[in-house]
Amino acid sequence: MIRLLILAFTLGAAWLQTRPALPPLSWAWALPLAFLLVNRAPGRLRAAGLLLLALAAGFLYAAWRAEIRLAEQLPTVWQGRDVVLLGRVLDLPETTPNGARFLFAVETTHTPGVTPPRRIQLAWRGRPGEAVPRIRGGDCLRFSARLYRPHGNVNPGGFDHEAWLLQRGIRASGNVVGAAHPDSTCRPGWRARLDAAREAIRGHLRASLGERPYAGVVRALAVGEQDAIPTAQWTLFRQTGVTHLMSISGLHITLFAALVHALAQALWRRLPGLALRLPARKAGALLGLLAAAAYTALAGFGIPAQRTLYMLAGAALMVFFDRNGGPSRLLAAALLSVVVFDPWAAFAPGFWLSFGAVAALLWAGAGRLRPLPAWRAWLQAQWAVTLALTPALLLLFHEVSLVSPLANAVAIPLISLVAVPASLLAAALPWEAPAILAHAVVALVMAFLEGLARLPQPVFHAAAPGPAALILALLGAALLLLPRGVPGRWLGGFLFLPLFFPRLPAPAPGEVWLTTLDVGQGEAVLLRTAGHSLLYDSGPRYASGEDAGA
């Protein structure tokens, strides 16, 4: 029952993210009274009432957190006006074709009458022919900035920039005006030292790898600098279904924590004095969690890395307090940890894909009388994850990589077990050899992925499925992943059919549909007839190389 309550709480928090306005929080006072009434109800009525209460609790908890974050905003009268700020550069600044882009933690304001948000995103664009001075993580700077409230395009199905900023606590953006001056009056803190250390590691990796083609991937694996990977490489990762491997992802953090956990547990058992004070199982869980926290810090506490850390913390706490439930209980504890710390997790596709993948593996492995050989278990895992995530991938991205199982079967061991440890060694040691080894492994994987991408049809594209097709496909996946011998498994294949043949609204013969797209400028218009589509003006081109139409 506890797992269903956690799932209901999660769905409530996710439901809040779809609402156009926040509900009145006064309804929260009714929850204790409703609990007392429901707790006296008989049997199934009580269970249904508790699930509804958990759904409402998740909804109102997410609303409370959102109200706190939304209250921190730039006053309307200060939009587009220059403000003198003092603070520190957060994370690793990104170099753009005409300047730099970075996060900034505001400490004080030298402009009377304005209190800007504490966390803002800024761009520093140089004049034509003028180079922007190098900005480094952890720098203390004072400058003038022209700030604006968060704003993004509002095309249905497009990237929600405002939601992305809200999830990261960025409540204003703007441009640096004029010059920035170093300052020494910022408060020293652990975050500044961490960002300075990551900056030093990035500089070391740049010097070690120079202009090698996949140096950006190695830096992404070591310090989470995803902006260093060119757009063409991201396209290849997407086509082959290995995007989750080419940065500090949940998989890498989990495997690194598992490695430390296994080593610590084995060594702890050989030290009787320590084992008598703290069981090896608990010591391994604690040290594994600390290793995950260290790797998450090296990633700059990015949102995906934080989610993984919360998941591992929930699992480690169950081990530490002797709550020896099955894997599904560990998954539920991790799910609750993520949603409590980050109610905006529902914004991120990775949240649904990561938990969905683990749930699929648990479902596919349940009910087996004896373990499979290692090679068959590996193939079974790839099949289970691909099958279970296909409906979600079509819903979120409108495409599925057909070569993903083969690509991941080869790339996961090489990247996670060789390239990632080599990248971490390169970050910790002053030698070039580990960085060169990591690059060589990445280059080998890239050659394999490029071969897969040249196949006739590496990616299947389809429209986002409707609710009925999505539910049928998920049921079909659950049937197909049942153990052999269960009658009716083959019916799961038929339940997938509506997913691949969606019925889409289209103009009738003789009609034309006209849609004006929000691209921030110009007049981007989509014209559709019964047999053709025409896009006029694809909008501005971004620093990444893509345009708004893409």
VOGU-3710 file (C-alpha; in Angstrom, 3 decimals, decimal comma):
1> mirllilaft> 0,000/0,000/0,000  2,847/2,389/0,815  4,128/2,113/-2,758  0,724/3,060/-4,164  0,536/6,033/-1,780  3,965/7,260/-2,946  2,881/6,870/-6,575  -0,299/8,850/-5,866  1,716/11,605/-4,146  4,024/11,763/-7,185
11> lgaawlqtrp> 1,127/11,979/-9,632  -0,371/14,786/-7,553  2,872/16,779/-7,722  3,063/16,153/-11,470  -0,567/17,189/-11,945  0,166/20,577/-10,361  2,777/21,276/-13,062  0,045/21,079/-15,734  -2,232/23,677/-14,103  -2,388/27,247/-15,488
21> alpplswawa> -2,638/28,774/-11,977  -1,849/27,826/-8,390  -4,711/26,612/-6,187  -5,512/28,317/-2,860  -3,338/26,729/-0,189  -6,110/27,095/2,380  -7,342/23,691/1,177  -4,337/22,118/2,891  -6,005/22,590/6,278  -8,728/20,149/5,212
31> lplafllvnr> -6,263/17,266/4,750  -5,917/16,298/8,464  -9,698/16,308/8,919  -10,169/14,269/5,735  -7,563/11,787/6,974  -9,424/11,275/10,248  -12,654/10,624/8,375  -11,082/8,300/5,796  -9,178/6,347/8,458  -12,479/5,246/9,995
41> apgrlraagl> -13,907/3,999/6,691  -14,091/0,236/6,075  -11,744/-1,822/3,864  -11,486/-0,803/0,240  -13,197/2,522/0,813  -10,442/3,442/3,256  -7,723/2,426/0,767  -9,321/4,486/-2,025  -9,676/7,467/0,301  -6,023/7,290/1,352
51> lllalaagfl> -4,925/7,224/-2,282  -7,021/10,323/-3,025  -5,552/12,050/0,037  -2,007/11,203/-1,099  -2,825/12,624/-4,538  -4,159/15,828/-2,956  -1,159/16,052/-0,602  1,286/15,834/-3,522  -0,714/18,443/-5,439  -0,803/20,924/-2,554
61> yaawraeirl> 2,831/20,292/-1,554  3,998/21,122/-5,079  1,740/24,200/-5,046  3,288/25,396/-1,776  6,820/24,997/-3,152  5,847/26,736/-6,391  4,285/29,676/-4,511  7,536/30,208/-2,588  9,612/30,176/-5,762  7,248/32,343/-7,799
71> aeqlptvwqg> 7,220/34,966/-5,029  10,855/35,724/-5,836  10,641/37,799/-8,999  11,947/40,972/-10,579  9,656/43,988/-9,919  7,850/45,030/-13,097  9,144/48,624/-12,898  12,746/47,381/-13,139  12,286/45,379/-16,346  14,693/46,575/-19,010
81> rdvvllgrvl> 16,487/48,972/-16,651  20,155/48,822/-15,669  20,993/47,489/-12,214  24,457/47,379/-10,622  25,060/43,894/-9,174  27,726/42,238/-7,058  27,999/38,480/-6,796  29,620/35,265/-7,965  29,618/33,320/-11,224  27,968/29,942/-10,747
91> dlpettpnga> 28,754/26,694/-12,533  30,887/26,676/-15,706  30,279/29,669/-18,012  29,432/28,806/-21,611  31,338/30,417/-24,479  29,040/31,564/-27,313  29,969/32,796/-30,818  29,552/36,430/-29,755  30,391/36,332/-26,051  29,515/34,246/-23,005
101> rflfavetth> 26,501/33,014/-21,036  26,577/32,233/-17,322  24,600/31,851/-14,102  25,079/34,517/-11,462  24,368/34,439/-7,730  23,496/37,982/-6,611  24,886/38,967/-3,204  24,230/42,711/-3,084  22,749/45,428/-5,281  24,327/48,856/-5,620
111> tpgvtpprri> 21,189/50,323/-7,211  18,780/51,732/-4,576  15,181/50,581/-4,580  15,525/47,202/-6,314  15,857/43,680/-4,957  16,555/41,325/-7,872  16,189/37,542/-7,595  19,120/35,763/-6,027  19,811/33,550/-9,057  19,830/34,985/-12,586
121> qlawrgrpge> 21,050/33,996/-16,032  23,138/36,532/-17,952  24,636/36,912/-21,400  27,684/39,061/-22,073  27,918/40,038/-25,714  30,967/41,845/-26,988  30,873/44,610/-29,536  31,832/43,740/-33,150  35,535/42,968/-33,213  35,795/43,101/-29,408
131> avprirggdc> 36,529/39,945/-27,407  34,685/39,385/-24,150  37,077/38,848/-21,192  37,184/35,281/-19,961  34,737/34,519/-17,143  35,444/31,643/-14,783  33,290/29,738/-12,338  33,549/31,143/-8,819  34,658/34,635/-9,940  33,425/37,563/-7,833
141> lrfsarlyrp> 32,291/40,346/-10,210  30,598/43,741/-10,128  28,845/45,078/-13,229  25,683/46,659/-14,610  23,026/44,347/-16,063  19,745/44,916/-17,869  17,293/42,391/-16,403  13,991/40,920/-17,579  11,460/38,498/-16,172  11,603/34,928/-17,531
151> hgnvnpggfd> 10,086/34,648/-20,993  9,822/31,863/-23,538  7,938/30,877/-26,659  4,522/29,271/-26,185  4,166/26,826/-29,076  2,285/23,643/-28,051  4,720/20,746/-27,858  7,740/23,039/-28,016  10,430/23,596/-25,419  9,031/25,408/-22,372
161> heawllqrgi> 11,854/27,802/-21,518  9,987/29,418/-18,610  9,366/26,051/-16,963  13,026/25,126/-17,471  14,133/28,331/-15,713  11,589/27,835/-12,907  12,831/24,319/-12,190  16,387/25,626/-11,816  15,377/28,538/-9,599  16,362/31,149/-12,215
171> rasgnvvgaa> 13,889/33,989/-11,766  15,385/36,629/-14,084  17,630/36,857/-17,134  19,393/39,679/-18,916  22,552/41,103/-20,444  25,731/42,559/-18,990  26,018/46,238/-19,911  29,526/47,640/-20,251  32,515/46,176/-18,450  32,667/43,792/-15,493
181> hpdstcrpgw> 35,102/44,468/-12,677  36,637/41,824/-10,394  35,775/42,330/-6,739  37,026/40,749/-3,542  34,136/41,564/-1,204  31,963/38,517/-2,002  31,373/36,117/0,847  33,664/33,060/0,542  31,771/29,795/0,404  32,015/26,142/-0,549
191> rarldaarea> 30,169/26,679/-3,826  32,740/29,227/-5,034  35,572/26,844/-4,194  33,765/23,986/-5,948  33,173/26,009/-9,127  36,807/27,194/-9,090  37,970/23,572/-8,788  35,729/22,496/-11,678  37,074/25,393/-13,712  40,634/24,219/-13,030
201> irghlraslg> 39,742/20,648/-14,050  38,138/21,925/-17,260  41,309/23,890/-18,043  43,455/20,802/-17,401  41,317/18,665/-19,737  41,390/21,340/-22,422  45,181/21,440/-22,244  45,430/17,620/-22,249  43,119/16,990/-25,216  43,558/20,146/-27,269
211> erpyagvvra> 41,367/20,137/-30,391  40,624/16,416/-30,464  37,152/15,831/-31,945  35,556/14,267/-28,843  37,259/16,358/-26,164  33,861/17,872/-25,343  32,455/14,436/-24,478  35,343/13,742/-22,089  34,797/17,099/-20,368  31,060/16,370/-20,156
221> lavgeqdaip> 31,796/13,010/-18,481  34,259/14,578/-16,036  32,712/17,913/-15,018  29,293/17,965/-16,725  30,187/20,550/-19,389  27,509/19,479/-21,875  27,796/22,722/-23,857  31,209/21,555/-25,095  29,583/18,825/-27,246  28,792/20,046/-30,802
231> taqwtlfrqt> 25,228/19,879/-32,125  26,168/17,280/-34,761  27,349/14,877/-32,052  24,158/15,378/-30,026  22,192/14,525/-33,189  24,162/11,287/-33,553  23,536/10,415/-29,884  19,823/11,018/-30,334  19,641/8,905/-33,492  21,334/5,979/-31,768
241> gvthlmsisg> 19,592/6,368/-28,384  22,703/6,941/-26,252  22,160/10,566/-25,234  21,974/9,539/-21,572  25,544/8,186/-21,716  27,383/11,241/-22,996  27,367/13,400/-19,872  27,281/12,920/-16,113  24,048/10,943/-16,093  22,168/8,993/-13,500
251> lhitlfaalv> 23,545/5,753/-14,898  27,159/6,848/-14,435  26,575/8,151/-10,900  24,732/4,971/-9,950  27,439/2,684/-11,354  30,186/4,723/-9,670  28,328/4,567/-6,343  27,771/0,815/-6,786  31,481/0,286/-7,456  32,485/2,203/-4,318
261> halaqalwrr> 29,770/0,387/-2,342  31,077/-3,034/-3,407  34,722/-2,167/-2,732  33,958/-0,565/0,643  31,824/-3,492/1,730  34,534/-5,998/0,769  37,271/-4,075/2,605  35,075/-3,376/5,651  34,502/-7,083/6,207  38,267/-7,597/6,465
271> lpglalrlpa> 38,502/-5,107/9,368  36,731/-6,759/12,347  37,108/-3,721/14,606  35,189/-1,514/12,195  32,673/-4,220/11,253  31,685/-4,643/14,935  30,919/-0,924/15,230  29,101/-0,571/11,900  27,952/-3,495/9,705  29,688/-3,711/6,338
281> rkagallgll> 26,349/-3,450/4,533  25,608/-0,066/6,135  29,164/1,168/5,707  29,045/0,309/2,016  25,739/2,136/1,591  27,087/5,221/3,386  30,366/5,356/1,444  28,583/4,670/-1,837  26,261/7,590/-1,158  29,226/9,838/-0,332
291> aaaaytalag> 30,855/8,822/-3,621  27,659/9,665/-5,484  27,539/13,043/-3,720  31,140/13,755/-4,748  30,430/12,916/-8,395  27,250/15,034/-8,279  29,306/17,940/-6,936  31,783/17,470/-9,786  28,802/17,803/-12,138  27,966/21,146/-10,549
301> fgipaqrtly> 24,793/19,778/-8,892  22,951/19,686/-12,206  19,264/18,800/-11,944  19,561/15,257/-13,447  22,522/14,510/-11,172  20,607/15,818/-8,158  17,675/13,538/-8,952  19,990/10,532/-9,026  21,555/11,568/-5,718  18,103/11,832/-4,111
311> mlagaalmvf> 17,225/8,395/-5,480  20,381/6,864/-4,035  19,853/8,698/-0,741  16,372/7,214/-0,409  17,706/3,732/-1,123  20,674/4,184/1,251  18,424/5,354/4,089  16,303/2,214/3,771  19,475/0,106/4,062  20,881/2,193/6,928
321> fdrnggpsrl> 17,683/1,940/8,990  17,222/-1,772/8,254  14,149/-1,349/6,071  14,837/-4,420/3,978  12,069/-4,213/1,441  12,335/-5,532/-2,064  13,648/-3,574/-5,043  10,211/-2,061/-5,625  10,294/-0,508/-2,129  13,730/0,930/-2,797
331> laaallsvvv> 12,400/2,385/-6,042  9,411/3,879/-4,213  11,678/5,416/-1,550  13,849/6,927/-4,281  10,775/8,271/-6,066  9,510/9,942/-2,892  12,953/11,456/-2,217  13,105/13,010/-5,689  9,613/14,507/-5,544  10,052/15,905/-2,017
341> fdpwaafapg> 13,321/17,628/-2,915  12,350/18,551/-6,487  8,579/18,834/-7,107  9,390/20,190/-10,585  10,928/16,854/-11,608  7,829/16,134/-13,702  9,067/18,808/-16,143  12,063/16,643/-17,054  11,670/13,745/-19,515  14,627/12,080/-17,801
351> fwlsfgavaa> 12,568/11,730/-14,605  9,946/9,559/-16,315  12,441/7,684/-18,486  14,813/6,819/-15,628  12,123/5,559/-13,255  10,318/3,843/-16,129  13,495/2,006/-17,134  14,123/0,734/-13,589  10,472/-0,310/-13,206  10,651/-2,182/-16,522
361> llwagagrlr> 13,769/-4,058/-15,399  12,099/-5,038/-12,113  8,955/-6,167/-13,924  10,876/-8,172/-16,525  12,954/-9,902/-13,838  10,070/-10,782/-11,524  8,739/-14,320/-11,258  11,784/-16,103/-12,728  12,639/-19,464/-11,170  16,378/-19,254/-11,835
371> plpawrawlq> 18,762/-16,469/-12,910  19,614/-16,116/-16,585  23,183/-16,376/-17,930  24,971/-13,027/-17,945  24,767/-12,531/-21,714  21,054/-13,365/-21,811  20,349/-11,116/-18,808  22,113/-8,241/-20,597  20,081/-8,762/-23,782  16,904/-9,140/-21,713
381> aqwavtlalt> 17,604/-5,813/-19,997  18,078/-4,018/-23,326  14,867/-5,541/-24,708  12,864/-4,654/-21,592  14,013/-1,024/-21,452  13,494/-0,458/-25,186  10,033/-1,988/-25,209  8,818/-0,230/-22,066  10,167/3,216/-23,000  8,973/3,246/-26,623
391> pallllfhev> 5,532/4,728/-25,750  7,118/7,414/-23,553  9,744/8,273/-26,181  7,097/8,725/-28,855  5,045/10,866/-26,481  7,981/13,069/-25,423  10,176/13,204/-28,539  8,041/11,809/-31,406  10,831/9,401/-32,364  12,427/6,120/-31,290
401> slvsplanav> 15,893/4,903/-32,217  15,599/1,454/-33,780  19,304/0,789/-33,237  19,236/1,838/-29,577  19,369/-1,690/-28,065  22,495/-2,590/-30,043  24,070/0,845/-29,494  23,528/0,705/-25,725  24,659/-2,919/-25,466  28,073/-1,864/-26,781
411> aiplislvav> 28,300/1,736/-25,512  27,231/1,236/-21,873  30,147/-1,036/-20,864  32,741/1,005/-22,757  31,537/4,432/-21,613  30,362/3,677/-18,065  33,053/1,168/-17,075  36,083/2,518/-18,979  35,626/6,091/-20,241  33,993/7,442/-17,064
421> pasllaaalp> 36,647/6,087/-14,630  39,374/7,312/-16,993  37,744/10,763/-17,115  37,582/10,886/-13,314  41,240/9,892/-13,101  42,037/12,667/-15,572  40,162/15,099/-13,332  42,024/13,976/-10,210  45,553/13,500/-11,592  47,818/16,013/-13,351
431> weapailaha> 48,726/13,539/-16,120  47,495/13,525/-19,720  47,332/9,739/-20,131  43,913/9,139/-18,463  42,290/11,890/-20,566  43,808/10,469/-23,760  42,575/6,975/-22,810  39,054/8,292/-22,186  39,094/10,064/-25,557  40,297/6,915/-27,337
441> vvalvmafle> 37,421/4,889/-25,858  34,890/7,584/-26,786  36,328/7,690/-30,331  35,902/3,911/-30,625  32,271/4,160/-29,496  31,645/7,086/-31,866  32,929/5,089/-34,835  30,497/2,291/-33,959  27,596/4,747/-33,543  28,340/6,418/-36,873
451> glarlpqpvf> 28,136/3,016/-38,548  24,722/2,389/-36,964  23,485/5,844/-37,994  24,318/5,058/-41,647  21,843/2,175/-41,686  18,781/2,722/-43,922  16,277/3,500/-41,133  17,979/4,094/-37,749  15,101/6,197/-36,324  11,332/5,713/-36,386
461> haaapgpaal> 9,309/8,944/-36,368  5,643/9,157/-35,384  3,166/11,616/-33,945  2,646/11,817/-30,198  0,164/9,095/-29,199  -3,185/9,903/-27,659  -4,085/8,806/-24,107  -5,861/5,612/-25,237  -3,011/4,498/-27,521  -0,472/5,276/-24,789
471> ilallgaall> -2,281/3,219/-22,144  -2,784/0,286/-24,528  0,910/0,314/-25,477  2,006/0,339/-21,822  -0,288/-2,621/-21,130  1,137/-4,341/-24,193  4,679/-3,823/-22,921  3,704/-5,266/-19,536  2,287/-8,373/-21,263  5,273/-8,885/-23,556
481> llprgvpgrw> 7,712/-8,639/-20,636  6,026/-11,423/-18,660  8,054/-14,658/-18,296  7,774/-17,320/-20,966  4,930/-19,714/-20,458  2,438/-17,083/-19,318  -0,587/-17,477/-21,615  -1,654/-14,514/-23,723  1,739/-12,767/-23,872  1,490/-12,458/-27,650
491> lggflflplf> -1,577/-10,218/-27,317  0,749/-7,436/-26,154  1,971/-7,005/-29,728  -1,544/-6,137/-30,914  -1,910/-3,552/-28,141  1,071/-1,703/-29,635  -0,571/-1,209/-33,037  -2,535/2,008/-32,212  0,766/3,559/-31,109  2,281/3,256/-34,585
501> fprlpapapg> -0,807/4,215/-36,587  -2,128/7,402/-34,960  -5,166/9,137/-36,376  -4,152/12,758/-36,813  -6,433/15,739/-37,421  -5,919/17,113/-40,932  -7,643/19,655/-43,216  -10,414/18,351/-45,433  -9,926/18,564/-49,228  -10,356/22,202/-50,253
511> evwlttldvg> -9,487/23,534/-46,772  -6,327/25,234/-45,555  -5,205/25,507/-41,927  -2,973/28,425/-40,975  -0,931/28,391/-37,749  1,174/31,338/-36,633  4,230/30,141/-34,712  5,755/31,997/-31,778  9,460/32,229/-32,648  10,211/35,539/-30,954
521> qgeavllrta> 10,400/37,569/-34,140  9,166/37,694/-37,751  6,077/35,988/-39,131  6,637/32,238/-39,033  3,519/30,639/-40,497  2,608/26,985/-41,107  0,164/26,359/-43,996  -1,476/22,920/-44,194  -3,781/21,411/-46,789  -5,074/17,860/-47,127
531> ghsllydsgp> -1,861/16,729/-48,832  0,870/19,304/-48,179  2,522/21,422/-45,484  4,471/24,636/-46,028  6,542/26,435/-43,376  7,216/30,088/-44,169  10,096/31,631/-42,149  11,801/29,241/-39,728  12,683/31,993/-37,254  15,999/33,128/-35,742
541> ryasgedaga> 19,096/30,949/-35,559  20,407/30,089/-32,096  23,968/29,811/-30,874  23,674/26,001/-30,982  23,249/26,145/-34,773  19,552/25,212/-34,802  16,793/27,625/-35,734  13,444/28,240/-34,043  11,646/26,208/-36,716  13,654/23,102/-35,815
//
